[in-house]
């Protein structure tokens, strides 16, 4: 639940602040945000599975974001679109975690429905 609250607070703060990012850094920021979003959705999945670990979440959040930004920077230096590797990897993980969340929530819904019908 904490990651979801943090995500909502971050979105509200981001919408209220008028902060312009220079276009030269937009690729770095986009990949960093995608990596952070992957960590948040992964934390939500772990919470639903009762496996959430705060140290693992923080290290993954910072580490994944740093690696994604470094990969984008290296790609710029080599004139290769290496940021696409990060976009693919984190995008894939986001969809996998979302499907896991969906399955968990549907299973819980079905269990509650079954318990109500048996009562």
C-alpha positions as CSV (number, residue, x, y, z in Angstrom):
1,X,0.0,0.0,0.0
2,X,2.9,2.3,0.7
3,X,4.2,2.3,-2.9
4,X,0.7,3.1,-4.2
5,X,0.4,6.0,-1.8
6,X,3.8,7.2,-2.8
7,X,2.9,7.0,-6.5
8,X,-0.3,9.0,-6.0
9,X,1.5,11.6,-3.9
10,X,4.2,11.9,-6.6
11,X,1.7,12.3,-9.3
12,X,-0.1,15.0,-7.4
13,X,3.1,16.9,-6.7
14,X,4.3,16.5,-10.3
15,X,1.0,17.9,-11.6
16,X,1.1,20.9,-9.2
17,X,4.7,21.9,-9.9
18,X,5.5,23.6,-13.1
19,X,8.9,22.2,-13.8
20,X,10.3,22.1,-17.4
21,X,12.8,19.5,-18.3
22,X,15.3,20.5,-21.1
23,X,14.8,18.4,-24.2
24,X,18.4,17.2,-24.1
25,X,17.6,15.3,-20.9
26,X,14.1,14.1,-21.8
27,X,15.3,10.6,-22.9
28,X,17.1,10.2,-19.5
29,X,14.2,11.3,-17.5
30,X,11.7,9.1,-19.5
31,X,13.8,6.0,-19.0
32,X,14.4,6.8,-15.3
33,X,10.6,7.3,-14.8
34,X,9.9,4.0,-16.5
35,X,12.4,2.2,-14.3
36,X,10.9,3.8,-11.2
37,X,7.4,2.9,-12.3
38,X,8.6,-0.7,-12.8
39,X,9.9,-0.8,-9.2
40,X,6.6,0.7,-7.9
41,X,4.4,-1.8,-9.7
42,X,6.8,-4.6,-8.7
43,X,6.4,-3.5,-5.0
44,X,2.7,-3.5,-5.4
45,X,2.8,-7.0,-6.7
46,X,5.1,-8.1,-3.9
47,X,2.7,-6.5,-1.3
48,X,-0.2,-8.4,-2.7
49,X,1.8,-11.6,-2.5
50,X,2.9,-10.7,1.1
51,X,6.5,-10.7,0.0
52,X,7.3,-7.0,0.2
53,X,10.8,-6.0,1.4
54,X,11.5,-2.3,1.8
55,X,15.3,-2.7,1.4
56,X,14.8,-4.6,-1.8
57,X,12.3,-2.0,-3.1
58,X,14.6,1.0,-2.3
59,X,17.6,-0.7,-3.8
60,X,15.7,-1.7,-6.9
61,X,14.1,1.7,-7.3
62,X,17.5,3.5,-7.1
63,X,19.5,0.8,-8.9
64,X,17.1,0.3,-11.8
65,X,16.7,4.0,-12.3
66,X,20.5,4.6,-12.3
67,X,21.2,1.7,-14.7
68,X,18.5,2.9,-17.1
69,X,19.8,6.4,-17.1
70,X,23.4,5.2,-17.5
71,X,22.3,2.9,-20.4
72,X,20.7,5.9,-22.1
73,X,23.8,8.0,-21.5
74,X,26.0,5.3,-22.9
75,X,23.8,5.0,-25.9
76,X,24.0,8.7,-26.6
77,X,27.8,8.5,-26.4
78,X,27.9,5.6,-28.8
79,X,25.2,7.1,-31.0
80,X,23.1,3.9,-30.4
81,X,19.5,3.8,-29.1
82,X,20.4,1.8,-26.0
83,X,17.6,3.4,-24.1
84,X,15.3,1.2,-26.1
85,X,16.7,-1.8,-24.3
86,X,15.6,-0.3,-21.0
87,X,12.2,0.7,-22.4
88,X,11.7,-2.9,-23.6
89,X,12.9,-4.5,-20.4
90,X,11.0,-2.3,-18.0
91,X,7.9,-2.2,-20.2
92,X,7.8,-6.0,-20.3
93,X,8.2,-6.3,-16.6
94,X,5.4,-3.7,-16.0
95,X,3.0,-5.7,-18.1
96,X,4.0,-9.0,-16.4
97,X,3.5,-7.5,-13.0
98,X,0.2,-6.0,-14.0
99,X,-1.1,-9.3,-15.2
100,X,0.1,-10.9,-11.8
101,X,-1.8,-8.1,-9.9
102,X,-4.9,-8.7,-12.0
103,X,-4.8,-12.5,-11.3
104,X,-4.3,-12.0,-7.6
105,X,-7.2,-9.5,-7.4
106,X,-9.5,-11.6,-9.5
107,X,-8.7,-14.7,-7.3
108,X,-9.4,-12.7,-4.2
109,X,-12.7,-11.4,-5.7
110,X,-13.7,-15.0,-6.6
111,X,-12.8,-16.2,-3.1
112,X,-15.0,-13.5,-1.5
113,X,-17.8,-14.3,-3.8
114,X,-17.6,-18.0,-3.0
115,X,-17.6,-17.3,0.8
116,X,-20.7,-15.1,0.5
117,X,-22.5,-17.7,-1.5
118,X,-21.7,-20.4,1.1
119,X,-22.9,-18.2,4.0
